[in-house]
Amino acid sequence: MRWIAALLLLAVPVEAQSVADRLNDYPTAARADYVFACMQTNGQSREVLIQCACSIDVVASILPYEKYVEAETVLSMRQVGGERMAIFRSAASAEAQVAELRRAQAEAEILCF
């Protein structure tokens, strides 16, 4: 019985750590890039800085970092010309990745702006 209680006590910090890691899995540079781009679009005030920081926090809480990178890659590749990049403009999977990011950004806009 004692060892079960000890295992339960050990499991709690591990679970808490994994939740914290999951909620903060975006590297600082990725968060900063998002905030800089957001401020470029919405203005250069302190209020906009706070709103943009809130926005990336909301996006990060909805979308795992891997999916964020995939969607950002699709958006970046869509700006490149040529036939080879057509897959990023027309593939259903690419559309789904971008749509998922857009939904997260829309929710962030509602909550933060």
Legacy VTK file of the C-alpha trace (Angstrom):
# vtk DataFile Version 3.0
C-alpha trace
ASCII
DATASET POLYDATA
POINTS 113 float
0.000 0.000 0.000
2.841 2.366 0.838
4.513 1.916 -2.522
1.239 2.745 -4.297
1.031 6.002 -2.358
4.675 6.736 -3.197
4.012 6.108 -6.881
1.021 8.418 -6.799
3.095 11.156 -5.198
5.795 10.728 -7.830
3.255 10.786 -10.651
1.788 14.155 -9.682
4.911 16.279 -10.345
5.609 14.386 -13.575
2.069 15.053 -14.779
2.301 18.708 -13.757
5.623 19.047 -15.561
4.279 17.490 -18.757
1.281 19.834 -18.688
3.591 22.828 -18.212
5.815 21.626 -21.033
2.817 21.118 -23.283
1.503 24.615 -22.579
4.898 26.244 -23.102
6.326 24.260 -25.997
6.833 27.279 -28.289
10.442 28.502 -28.313
10.957 32.106 -27.271
12.164 33.048 -30.761
8.946 31.714 -32.331
6.844 33.673 -29.850
8.891 36.824 -30.499
8.556 36.426 -34.287
4.793 36.122 -33.917
4.608 39.201 -31.695
6.802 41.255 -34.043
4.654 40.308 -37.061
1.469 40.980 -35.109
2.712 44.400 -34.060
3.760 45.201 -37.616
0.175 44.536 -38.667
-1.659 46.114 -35.719
0.548 48.961 -34.555
3.588 49.678 -32.430
2.012 50.627 -29.113
2.410 49.063 -25.683
-1.262 48.030 -25.788
-0.720 46.186 -29.078
2.371 44.478 -27.623
0.248 43.127 -24.780
-2.519 42.048 -27.159
-0.065 40.314 -29.505
1.649 38.530 -26.606
-1.771 37.377 -25.433
-2.544 36.215 -28.958
0.482 33.907 -29.248
-0.257 32.543 -25.789
-3.778 31.626 -26.908
-2.532 30.126 -30.183
0.050 28.095 -28.229
-2.640 26.803 -25.878
-4.720 25.587 -28.831
-2.147 24.426 -31.368
0.905 22.279 -30.567
4.159 23.815 -31.765
4.714 21.121 -34.408
1.379 21.930 -36.039
2.117 25.657 -35.824
5.428 25.146 -37.645
3.740 23.018 -40.319
1.083 25.664 -40.969
3.633 28.499 -41.014
5.753 26.492 -43.456
2.777 26.046 -45.770
2.030 29.770 -45.634
5.682 30.585 -46.326
5.902 28.150 -49.235
2.753 29.585 -50.780
4.625 32.844 -51.285
7.298 31.116 -53.384
6.554 30.931 -57.088
6.883 27.960 -59.381
5.195 24.687 -60.154
6.903 22.814 -57.356
5.169 25.004 -54.787
1.689 24.381 -56.216
1.235 21.500 -53.776
1.235 24.009 -50.922
-1.522 26.002 -52.569
-3.851 23.156 -53.511
-3.332 20.098 -51.294
-6.143 19.326 -48.875
-3.690 18.582 -46.072
-2.022 21.970 -46.564
-5.425 23.665 -46.487
-6.317 21.824 -43.274
-3.066 22.868 -41.589
-3.594 26.516 -42.467
-7.267 26.380 -41.466
-6.299 25.005 -38.050
-3.864 27.880 -37.528
-6.429 30.429 -38.712
-9.022 29.056 -36.263
-6.544 29.374 -33.390
-5.692 32.927 -34.475
-9.379 33.835 -34.725
-9.977 32.627 -31.187
-6.912 34.580 -30.033
-8.250 37.703 -31.702
-11.582 37.341 -29.908
-9.904 36.841 -26.538
-7.072 39.365 -26.847
-8.138 42.256 -29.092
LINES 1 114
113 0 1 2 3 4 5 6 7 8 9 10 11 12 13 14 15 16 17 18 19 20 21 22 23 24 25 26 27 28 29 30 31 32 33 34 35 36 37 38 39 40 41 42 43 44 45 46 47 48 49 50 51 52 53 54 55 56 57 58 59 60 61 62 63 64 65 66 67 68 69 70 71 72 73 74 75 76 77 78 79 80 81 82 83 84 85 86 87 88 89 90 91 92 93 94 95 96 97 98 99 100 101 102 103 104 105 106 107 108 109 110 111 112
